[in-house]
Structure formats: structure tokens, C-alpha cells
Amino acid sequence: MVPAAPPAVPPEVYQDAQAILDSALRGDRDGVVGRFEAALNRGGLRSAYDVACCLAATMVGDNVPSGFAALDFPDIETARYDARWVARFVSAYANADAPTGQALFGAAMADGWLAECLTTLAGSTVATLRRRSQGL
């Protein structure tokens, strides 16, 4: 039996991710949060999760090492909640560990930190893009 293809990501997800990055580049936190809320209202948690995965994919880039990617974040346990969340979410994405990514997403929502985590993810993505453009 041939496994079913994964469901296609709707084009709105990519549009949301681009709009979030545009807002983050301008330093428009309200724009970032508003676009995530629009995704959430349109497609529920799945849509917001897919947008977060697009941002993680942008951070990780095309050169994903094969095998397990280790999280290299000294003293992660002393970092703010949102910083720990971003590091772990991106690590889960890089390792193609959707169950962990989904669990992190659900935990941030249950803890009341999802908006802050997603905003930090957007800011971290922009910082990564800036470093890449500078050849760092």
C-alpha cells in the first residue's frame, strides 16, 4: 500500500507567514500578533501551527542536516519561557518531530504564552534572516 501524501498547506499559510515576517521586519508587534490571530480565526490551531512551521522552516533553511539535530542552547532552562519555547519548537521542526512541535504549541496555549512565543519566533526568524544576509 502506498502511503497517502501529506495534506497540502493552503496558500494562505504562506501569505500569513510572509505578512508576519514583513511586520516583524518593521518592528510591528501588533501586526505580527494580528496576523497570527487572523490565521487562528480562519483555520484554527492547525493554521496557526502551520504558519509557525513556515517560520521555523525559514530559520532552519535549506541545509537541514540528515539525522538528529541537537539543541545547542547553553543554560536553556534559565531562559525566558518564550525563548525556551522557540528553541525547542525549531529543534522539533529540524528533527521532523511533529508530535513534539504540536505538544509545545498546545502547552504554550494552555500556559497562556502562545502569542508571546509566536511573536518571539517571528523576531528570531527575522534575526536569522538578517544574520544570513550579512554572511554570518
Buried (B, 14 or more C-beta within 10 A) or exposed (E): EEEEEEEEBBEBBEBBBBBBBBBBBEEBBEBBBBBBEBBBEEBEBBBBBBBBBBBBBBBBEEEEEEEEBEEEBEEEEEBEBBBBBBBBBBBBBBBEBEEBBBEBBEBBBEEEBBBBBBBBBBBBBBEBBEEEEEEE
